[in-house]
Amino acid sequence: MAILGSIIKTAIDLRDSLVSEKTPSEAQQMVLKHLLETAKDTAFGKYYGFKKILSSEAIEKSFTEAVPYHDYSKMKEEWWDRVIDGMEDITWPGKPAYFALSSGTTGKSSKRIPVTKEMIDAIRTAGVKQVGALTNFNLPSDFFEKEIMMLGSSTDLQSRGEFLEGEISGISASNIPFWFQGYYKPGEDIAKIDDWDERVETIAKRAKEWDIGALSGIPSWMELMMKKVIDYHKAQTIHDVWPNLQVYTSGGVAFQPYEKSFKQLLSKPVTVIDTYLASEGFIAFQQRPETTAMKLVTDNGIYFEFVPFKPEYILEDGSLDQKAPVVSLSEVQKDIDYVLLISTVSGAWRYLIGDTIAFTNVEKAEIKITGRTKFFLNVVGSQLSVNKMETALRELEKEFDIEIPEFTLAAVKIDNEFYHSWYLGTEAGTDPKKLSEALDEALKEANKNYKVARSKALKGVKVTTVSPNVFYEWNARNKKKGGQVKMERVMNEEKFADWEAFVKTQ
């Protein structure tokens, strides 16, 4: 019996049994009060009257009435530019320790998201909660003695004036607590290698030195890393190299599109656990095996709000209409798509993170990510969300017995008629015409608005198939490999033209 693993597992179980949690709504009220109290003397807090909000009988209501919605551009131009310039006490007391670089889905330059010491602590605490939740997955005691391969961006953070900056995965890994460092692989020296291909090559060479029990990282980059390890050691599957691999913690994007191709690299099942770590904070993680939904981290530095996801509330640039209604956690309903807003200990306020979510369990505050506000195709009234697109593509995978881990599309005009032009990332040689017909029918089944649009202004669907590697190289061109990449599932005309030109070079 694994004595150390048993001790660790028992300690985690005991800790969890002693923690008396408030309801998610009660926890959120305390978080909002803490945020307002802490930031009341900042420039932002003074401007929006945080002291007055705190003195009101209905703090949540007063907060929503006093502070407008902010997307990144609004937050940066009105407030964070001063933080970037080194000014203190702007949206959070003092200065942030780091800036998380996030190119997101638009623009050619990286966004710079402040990351304070309080946020580092919050991310670390959420990570500990997630580790604690592993005991719910009926893992054997010896699992808790194995090492964890965390594949993200480089931990060799870059200096920019008085700040350090890098992607959130690199910032988080560079702040791993001392007691965890013995379990963490590939280790500090390899994690600092800036060139992703060199880092993965080094991991492959040293892979057999480690007893890996869990993997953590974005599915597309994790697949490429595992393939490199398998090829280097002339193995059949990753379990030939890491026989004790039992858990994969996914994050950054939905795992479902990668499930079929991921399983082909394994010789036995692994437990897949979803997480939701964004540049702005650790938002949610899967807490129990009965569901793939993730529990919002409601008691740890982030206050959540939710705007019903309707076309009339979303402006052309993907931001929110200031008149759009909002609800708190105590008011949400199950199976309704919401635009997610956050206020955080890094000084983001009523901030549009860009994701849409739906609650699968309101009482437990469990959610699933349903798409992006800018991944919403509403040309000629099709009202097509990424969630509907993903559903249709999973139907195609079943019908044709293929894998489609990547895709993108745009509404384009051909001979003065609107078409949805799709690029599907697949190695299958299936006839694109058959795929377009099946995709069209699946979307009609999934979305009545799409069906109506197809009978009127939307002329048809065109499908082009390319290797998934083309998508990976596109991501690598626009952002460092291994980082938090959110592929543009829906592109505007300019970006789509750039994409098509790129495809021709591959």
C-alpha positions as CSV (number, residue, x, y, z in Angstrom):
1,M,0.0,0.0,0.0
2,A,1.2,3.5,-0.8
3,I,1.7,4.8,2.7
4,L,2.5,8.4,1.8
5,G,-0.3,8.6,-0.8
6,S,-2.7,7.3,1.8
7,I,-1.6,9.9,4.3
8,I,-2.0,12.7,1.8
9,K,-5.4,11.5,0.7
10,T,-6.6,11.1,4.3
11,A,-5.4,14.6,5.1
12,I,-7.3,16.1,2.2
13,D,-10.5,14.2,3.1
14,L,-10.2,15.4,6.7
15,R,-9.6,19.0,5.7
16,D,-12.7,18.9,3.4
17,S,-14.8,17.4,6.1
18,L,-13.9,20.2,8.5
19,V,-14.6,23.0,6.1
20,S,-18.1,24.5,6.6
21,E,-19.0,26.2,3.3
22,K,-21.5,29.0,3.0
23,T,-24.0,28.8,0.1
24,P,-22.5,30.1,-3.2
25,S,-24.8,33.1,-3.0
26,E,-23.7,33.9,0.6
27,A,-20.1,33.5,-0.3
28,Q,-20.5,35.9,-3.3
29,Q,-22.0,38.6,-1.1
30,M,-19.0,38.4,1.2
31,V,-16.6,38.5,-1.8
32,L,-18.3,41.6,-3.2
33,K,-18.2,43.4,0.2
34,H,-14.5,42.5,0.5
35,L,-13.7,43.8,-3.0
36,L,-15.5,47.1,-2.3
37,E,-14.0,47.6,1.1
38,T,-10.5,46.9,-0.2
39,A,-10.8,49.2,-3.2
40,K,-12.9,52.0,-1.8
41,D,-9.9,54.4,-1.6
42,T,-8.6,53.7,-5.1
43,A,-9.2,56.1,-8.0
44,F,-11.8,53.7,-9.3
45,G,-13.5,53.3,-5.9
46,K,-13.7,57.0,-5.4
47,Y,-15.0,57.7,-8.9
48,Y,-17.8,55.2,-8.6
49,G,-18.6,55.8,-4.9
50,F,-17.7,52.5,-3.3
51,K,-18.2,54.0,0.2
52,K,-21.7,55.0,-0.7
53,I,-22.4,51.5,-2.2
54,L,-21.1,49.9,1.0
55,S,-23.5,52.0,3.1
56,S,-26.6,51.0,1.2
57,E,-28.9,48.3,2.3
58,A,-28.7,46.4,-1.0
59,I,-25.0,46.4,-1.9
60,E,-25.3,44.1,-5.0
61,K,-28.1,46.3,-6.5
62,S,-26.3,49.5,-5.7
63,F,-23.1,48.1,-7.3
64,T,-24.8,47.2,-10.5
65,E,-26.5,50.7,-10.7
66,A,-23.3,52.6,-10.0
67,V,-20.7,50.8,-12.1
68,P,-21.0,50.3,-15.9
69,Y,-20.0,47.2,-17.8
70,H,-16.3,47.2,-18.9
71,D,-14.7,45.3,-21.7
72,Y,-10.9,45.2,-22.0
73,S,-10.7,48.3,-24.2
74,K,-12.8,50.4,-21.8
75,M,-11.0,49.1,-18.8
76,K,-7.6,49.7,-20.3
77,E,-8.2,53.1,-21.9
78,E,-10.0,54.6,-18.9
79,W,-8.0,52.9,-16.0
80,W,-5.4,50.3,-16.7
81,D,-3.2,52.5,-18.9
82,R,-2.3,54.3,-15.8
83,V,-1.6,51.0,-14.0
84,I,0.7,50.0,-16.9
85,D,2.5,53.4,-16.6
86,G,3.3,52.6,-13.0
87,M,0.7,54.6,-11.1
88,E,-0.5,53.3,-7.7
89,D,-4.0,52.8,-6.3
90,I,-5.9,53.0,-9.6
91,T,-8.3,50.0,-9.7
92,W,-6.7,48.1,-6.8
93,P,-4.5,49.2,-3.9
94,G,-0.8,49.5,-4.7
95,K,0.6,48.1,-8.0
96,P,0.1,44.7,-9.5
97,A,3.1,42.3,-9.3
98,Y,2.5,41.0,-12.9
99,F,0.7,41.5,-16.1
100,A,-0.8,38.5,-17.8
101,L,-0.5,38.6,-21.6
102,S,-3.6,37.5,-23.4
103,S,-4.1,38.1,-27.1
104,G,-7.6,36.7,-26.8
105,T,-9.4,36.5,-30.2
106,T,-9.0,39.9,-31.6
107,G,-6.2,42.3,-32.4
108,K,-2.6,41.7,-33.2
109,S,-1.1,42.9,-29.9
110,S,-1.3,41.2,-26.6
111,K,-3.7,42.4,-23.9
112,R,-2.1,43.2,-20.6
113,I,-4.3,42.0,-17.6
114,P,-3.1,43.1,-14.1
115,V,-2.3,40.2,-11.8
116,T,-1.9,41.3,-8.2
117,K,-0.4,39.3,-5.3
118,E,-4.0,38.8,-4.0
119,M,-4.8,37.2,-7.3
120,I,-1.8,34.9,-7.2
121,D,-3.0,33.8,-3.7
122,A,-6.5,33.3,-5.0
123,I,-5.3,31.2,-8.0
124,R,-3.2,29.1,-5.6
125,T,-6.1,28.6,-3.2
126,A,-8.4,27.6,-6.0
127,G,-5.7,25.1,-7.2
128,V,-5.6,23.6,-3.7
129,K,-9.4,23.3,-3.7
130,Q,-9.1,21.5,-7.0
131,V,-6.5,19.1,-5.7
132,G,-8.9,18.5,-2.7
133,A,-11.7,17.6,-5.1
134,L,-9.6,14.8,-6.6
135,T,-10.6,12.7,-3.6
136,N,-14.1,12.7,-5.0
137,F,-12.9,10.8,-8.1
138,N,-12.1,7.5,-6.4
139,L,-8.5,7.6,-7.3
140,P,-6.1,5.1,-5.6
141,S,-3.9,6.3,-2.8
142,D,-0.7,5.8,-4.8
143,F,-1.9,8.4,-7.3
144,F,-1.2,11.1,-4.7
145,E,2.5,10.1,-4.8
146,K,2.8,10.5,-8.6
147,E,4.2,13.5,-10.4
148,I,2.2,16.0,-12.4
149,M,3.2,17.2,-15.9
150,M,2.0,20.9,-16.3
151,L,2.4,22.1,-19.8
152,G,1.9,25.8,-20.3
153,S,3.7,28.8,-21.5
154,S,7.3,29.6,-20.3
155,T,7.9,30.5,-16.7
156,D,10.7,32.7,-17.8
157,L,8.8,35.9,-17.4
158,Q,9.8,39.1,-19.2
159,S,10.6,42.4,-17.5
160,R,8.7,45.4,-18.6
161,G,9.7,48.4,-16.6
162,E,9.1,47.5,-12.9
163,F,6.7,44.6,-13.8
164,L,7.1,41.0,-14.9
165,E,4.8,39.7,-17.6
166,G,3.9,36.5,-19.3
167,E,0.9,34.2,-19.9
168,I,-1.1,33.3,-16.9
169,S,0.0,29.6,-17.0
170,G,3.6,30.7,-16.8
171,I,2.9,33.2,-14.0
172,S,1.0,30.5,-12.1
173,A,3.7,27.9,-12.6
174,S,6.4,30.4,-11.5
175,N,4.5,30.8,-8.2
176,I,4.1,27.1,-7.4
177,P,4.2,26.6,-3.6
178,F,7.4,25.0,-2.2
179,W,5.6,21.9,-1.0
180,F,4.4,21.1,-4.5
181,Q,7.7,21.6,-6.4
182,G,8.7,17.9,-5.8
183,Y,5.6,16.8,-7.7
184,Y,5.8,19.4,-10.5
185,K,7.2,18.4,-13.8
186,P,8.9,19.2,-16.2
187,G,10.6,21.3,-13.4
188,E,11.8,24.8,-13.2
189,D,14.7,24.6,-15.6
190,I,12.7,23.1,-18.5
191,A,9.7,25.2,-17.8
192,K,11.8,28.3,-18.4
193,I,12.7,27.3,-21.9
194,D,11.0,30.0,-24.0
195,D,11.0,28.1,-27.3
196,W,8.0,25.6,-27.1
197,D,9.4,23.1,-29.6
198,E,12.8,23.0,-27.7
199,R,10.9,22.6,-24.4
200,V,8.8,19.7,-25.7
201,E,11.9,18.1,-27.2
202,T,13.6,18.2,-23.8
203,I,10.5,16.8,-22.1
204,A,10.5,13.9,-24.6
205,K,14.2,13.1,-23.9
206,R,13.7,13.0,-20.2
207,A,10.2,11.6,-20.1
208,K,11.2,8.2,-18.7
209,E,12.9,9.7,-15.7
210,W,9.5,10.8,-14.3
211,D,6.6,8.8,-12.9
212,I,3.7,10.9,-14.3
213,G,0.3,10.4,-12.8
214,A,-1.5,13.5,-14.1
215,L,-1.3,15.9,-17.1
216,S,-2.4,19.5,-17.0
217,G,-2.7,21.8,-20.0
218,I,-4.6,22.8,-23.1
219,P,-5.7,19.8,-25.1
220,S,-4.2,20.7,-28.5
221,W,-0.7,21.4,-27.1
222,M,-1.0,18.4,-24.8
223,E,-1.7,16.1,-27.7
224,L,1.3,17.5,-29.6
225,M,3.5,16.9,-26.6
226,M,2.3,13.4,-26.1
227,K,2.9,12.6,-29.8
228,K,6.4,13.9,-29.5
229,V,7.1,11.7,-26.4
230,I,5.6,8.6,-28.0
231,D,7.6,9.1,-31.2
232,Y,10.9,9.8,-29.4
233,H,10.6,6.6,-27.4
234,K,9.2,4.6,-30.4
235,A,6.2,3.7,-28.2
236,Q,2.6,2.8,-29.2
237,T,0.9,5.0,-26.6
238,I,1.7,7.5,-23.8
239,H,1.1,4.7,-21.3
240,D,4.1,2.8,-22.6
241,V,6.2,5.8,-21.3
242,W,4.1,6.8,-18.3
243,P,2.2,3.7,-17.2
244,N,0.8,5.3,-14.1
245,L,-0.9,8.2,-15.9
246,Q,-4.5,8.3,-14.5
247,V,-5.7,11.9,-14.7
248,Y,-5.8,14.7,-17.3
249,T,-6.8,18.2,-16.2
250,S,-8.0,20.1,-19.2
251,G,-8.3,23.8,-19.4
252,G,-8.4,26.9,-21.7
253,V,-10.8,25.4,-24.2
254,A,-13.5,22.7,-24.2
255,F,-12.1,19.1,-24.2
256,Q,-14.9,17.5,-26.1
257,P,-13.7,18.3,-29.6
258,Y,-10.3,16.7,-28.8
259,E,-11.7,13.6,-27.0
260,K,-11.5,11.1,-29.9
261,S,-8.0,12.0,-31.0
262,F,-6.8,12.3,-27.4
263,K,-8.0,8.7,-26.6
264,Q,-6.0,7.3,-29.5
265,L,-2.8,8.3,-27.6
266,L,-3.8,6.2,-24.6
267,S,-3.9,2.4,-23.9
268,K,-6.2,2.7,-20.9
269,P,-8.8,5.2,-19.8
270,V,-7.8,8.3,-17.8
271,T,-10.0,10.5,-15.7
272,V,-10.6,13.9,-17.5
273,I,-11.2,16.9,-15.2
274,D,-12.2,20.2,-16.6
275,T,-10.9,23.6,-15.3
276,Y,-11.6,27.2,-16.2
277,L,-8.4,29.2,-15.7
278,A,-8.4,32.5,-17.6
279,S,-5.9,35.4,-17.7
280,E,-8.2,37.2,-15.3
281,G,-8.4,34.4,-12.7
282,F,-9.2,30.8,-11.7
283,I,-13.0,30.8,-12.3
284,A,-14.2,27.2,-12.0
285,F,-13.2,23.5,-11.8
286,Q,-14.9,20.2,-12.0
287,Q,-15.6,19.1,-8.5
288,R,-17.3,15.7,-8.8
289,P,-17.3,12.8,-11.3
290,E,-21.1,12.6,-11.8
291,T,-20.9,15.6,-14.2
292,T,-18.5,17.3,-16.5
293,A,-19.8,20.7,-15.3
294,M,-17.5,22.9,-13.3
295,K,-18.2,24.6,-10.0
296,L,-17.7,28.3,-9.8
297,V,-15.1,29.4,-7.3
298,T,-17.5,31.6,-5.4
299,D,-15.5,32.3,-2.2
300,N,-12.2,33.3,-3.5
301,G,-11.5,36.8,-4.9
302,I,-14.0,36.9,-7.8
303,Y,-17.5,38.3,-7.9
304,F,-19.7,37.0,-10.7
305,E,-22.6,38.6,-12.6
306,F,-24.6,37.3,-15.5
307,V,-26.2,39.0,-18.5
308,P,-28.7,36.9,-20.6
309,F,-27.0,36.1,-23.9
310,K,-29.3,37.6,-26.5
311,P,-28.3,39.2,-29.8
312,E,-29.9,42.6,-28.9
313,Y,-27.6,42.9,-25.9
314,I,-24.3,42.3,-27.9
315,L,-22.8,45.2,-29.8
316,E,-21.0,44.7,-33.1
317,D,-17.6,44.7,-31.5
318,G,-18.7,42.0,-29.0
319,S,-19.1,44.4,-26.0
320,L,-22.3,44.7,-24.0
321,D,-25.1,47.3,-24.4
322,Q,-25.0,49.2,-21.1
323,K,-28.8,48.8,-20.9
324,A,-28.6,45.0,-20.9
325,P,-30.1,43.5,-17.8
326,V,-28.0,41.6,-15.3
327,V,-28.6,39.0,-12.6
328,S,-26.6,37.9,-9.6
329,L,-25.8,34.3,-8.7
330,S,-28.9,34.1,-6.5
331,E,-31.1,34.9,-9.5
332,V,-29.7,32.7,-12.3
333,Q,-31.7,29.9,-14.0
334,K,-30.7,26.6,-15.3
335,D,-29.9,26.0,-19.0
336,I,-29.9,29.7,-20.0
337,D,-26.9,31.1,-21.8
338,Y,-25.3,34.1,-19.9
339,V,-22.5,36.5,-20.7
340,L,-20.1,36.2,-17.8
341,L,-19.0,39.3,-15.9
342,I,-16.4,39.4,-13.2
343,S,-15.0,41.8,-10.6
344,T,-11.7,40.7,-9.1
345,V,-8.9,41.2,-6.6
346,S,-6.8,42.3,-9.6
347,G,-8.9,45.4,-10.1
348,A,-11.2,44.3,-12.9
349,W,-14.7,45.7,-12.4
350,R,-17.9,44.4,-14.0
351,Y,-15.5,43.0,-16.6
352,L,-16.7,41.2,-19.8
353,I,-14.4,38.2,-19.9
354,G,-15.8,37.2,-23.3
355,D,-17.2,33.8,-22.4
356,T,-20.8,32.6,-22.3
357,I,-21.8,30.0,-19.8
358,A,-24.9,28.1,-18.7
359,F,-25.8,26.7,-15.3
360,T,-26.3,22.9,-15.1
361,N,-26.9,23.0,-11.4
362,V,-27.9,26.3,-9.8
363,E,-27.7,25.1,-6.2
364,K,-24.2,23.9,-6.6
365,A,-23.2,26.8,-8.9
366,E,-22.0,24.4,-11.5
367,I,-21.6,25.7,-15.1
368,K,-20.5,24.7,-18.6
369,I,-18.9,27.1,-21.1
370,T,-21.1,27.5,-24.1
371,G,-19.1,29.9,-26.3
372,R,-17.7,33.3,-26.7
373,T,-19.5,36.6,-27.2
374,K,-17.4,37.2,-30.3
375,F,-17.9,33.6,-31.5
376,F,-21.6,34.3,-32.3
377,L,-22.7,34.3,-35.9
378,N,-25.8,36.4,-36.5
379,V,-25.5,37.4,-40.1
380,V,-28.9,37.3,-41.8
381,G,-30.5,36.2,-38.5
382,S,-28.9,32.8,-38.2
383,Q,-28.2,33.4,-34.4
384,L,-25.6,30.6,-34.4
385,S,-23.7,30.1,-31.1
386,V,-20.5,28.1,-30.8
387,N,-22.4,25.6,-28.6
388,K,-24.7,24.8,-31.5
389,M,-21.8,24.6,-33.9
390,E,-20.0,22.1,-31.6
391,T,-23.1,20.0,-31.2
392,A,-23.5,19.8,-35.0
393,L,-19.8,18.9,-35.5
394,R,-20.1,16.1,-32.9
395,E,-23.0,14.7,-35.0
396,L,-20.7,14.8,-38.1
397,E,-18.0,12.9,-36.2
398,K,-20.5,10.1,-35.4
399,E,-22.1,10.0,-38.8
400,F,-18.8,9.8,-40.8
401,D,-16.6,8.2,-38.0
402,I,-14.1,11.0,-38.2
403,E,-12.4,13.4,-35.8
404,I,-12.8,17.2,-36.1
405,P,-10.9,18.8,-33.2
406,E,-10.6,22.2,-34.9
407,F,-12.8,24.5,-37.0
408,T,-13.4,28.1,-37.9
409,L,-15.9,29.9,-40.2
410,A,-17.1,33.2,-41.4
411,A,-20.2,34.6,-43.2
412,V,-19.0,35.5,-46.7
413,K,-20.6,37.0,-49.8
414,I,-20.3,35.0,-53.1
415,D,-22.0,36.5,-56.1
416,N,-23.9,38.8,-53.8
417,E,-25.3,35.9,-51.8
418,F,-24.4,35.0,-48.1
419,Y,-22.8,31.7,-47.3
420,H,-21.3,30.2,-44.2
421,S,-17.8,29.2,-45.2
422,W,-16.4,26.5,-42.9
423,Y,-12.9,25.2,-42.5
424,L,-12.8,21.8,-40.6
425,G,-9.6,20.5,-39.1
426,T,-9.6,16.8,-39.9
427,E,-7.2,14.2,-41.3
428,A,-10.2,12.3,-42.8
429,G,-10.6,12.3,-46.6
430,T,-14.4,12.6,-46.5
431,D,-16.0,14.5,-49.4
432,P,-16.4,18.1,-48.4
433,K,-19.7,18.3,-50.3
434,K,-21.1,15.5,-48.2
435,L,-19.8,17.2,-45.0
436,S,-21.4,20.5,-46.0
437,E,-24.8,18.9,-46.6
438,A,-24.7,16.9,-43.3
439,L,-23.5,20.0,-41.4
440,D,-26.3,22.1,-42.9
441,E,-28.9,19.6,-41.8
442,A,-27.4,19.2,-38.3
443,L,-27.5,23.0,-37.8
444,K,-31.1,23.1,-39.0
445,E,-32.0,20.5,-36.4
446,A,-30.0,22.3,-33.6
447,N,-31.2,25.9,-34.2
448,K,-34.6,27.0,-35.5
449,N,-33.3,30.5,-36.3
450,Y,-30.6,29.0,-38.5
451,K,-33.3,27.0,-40.3
452,V,-35.3,30.1,-40.9
453,A,-32.2,32.0,-42.2
454,R,-31.5,29.1,-44.6
455,S,-34.9,29.5,-46.1
456,K,-34.3,33.2,-46.7
457,A,-31.1,35.2,-46.9
458,L,-28.5,32.5,-46.1
459,K,-27.8,30.8,-49.4
460,G,-25.8,27.8,-48.2
461,V,-22.8,26.2,-46.5
462,K,-19.4,25.6,-47.9
463,V,-16.9,23.2,-46.3
464,T,-13.1,23.1,-46.8
465,T,-11.1,20.4,-44.9
466,V,-7.5,21.0,-43.8
467,S,-5.2,19.2,-41.4
468,P,-5.6,20.2,-37.7
469,N,-1.9,21.1,-37.8
470,V,-2.8,24.1,-39.9
471,F,-4.8,25.4,-37.0
472,Y,-2.0,24.7,-34.6
473,E,0.5,26.6,-36.8
474,W,-2.0,29.5,-37.1
475,N,-2.2,29.6,-33.3
476,A,1.6,29.5,-33.0
477,R,1.9,32.4,-35.4
478,N,-0.5,34.5,-33.4
479,K,0.6,33.4,-30.0
480,K,3.3,31.3,-28.3
481,K,2.8,27.6,-28.3
482,G,1.5,26.1,-25.1
483,G,-0.3,29.2,-24.0
484,Q,-4.0,29.9,-23.5
485,V,-5.1,29.9,-27.1
486,K,-8.7,30.4,-28.0
487,M,-9.0,29.8,-31.7
488,E,-11.3,32.3,-33.5
489,R,-14.2,30.0,-34.2
490,V,-16.0,32.8,-35.9
491,M,-14.0,35.3,-37.9
492,N,-14.8,38.7,-39.5
493,E,-14.1,39.2,-43.2
494,E,-10.7,40.7,-42.7
495,K,-9.4,38.0,-40.4
496,F,-11.0,35.3,-42.5
497,A,-9.1,36.6,-45.6
498,D,-5.9,36.5,-43.6
499,W,-6.7,32.9,-42.5
500,E,-7.4,31.8,-46.1
501,A,-4.1,33.3,-47.3
502,F,-2.3,31.5,-44.4
503,V,-3.9,28.2,-45.4
504,K,-2.6,28.5,-48.9
505,T,1.0,28.8,-47.6
506,Q,0.7,25.5,-45.6
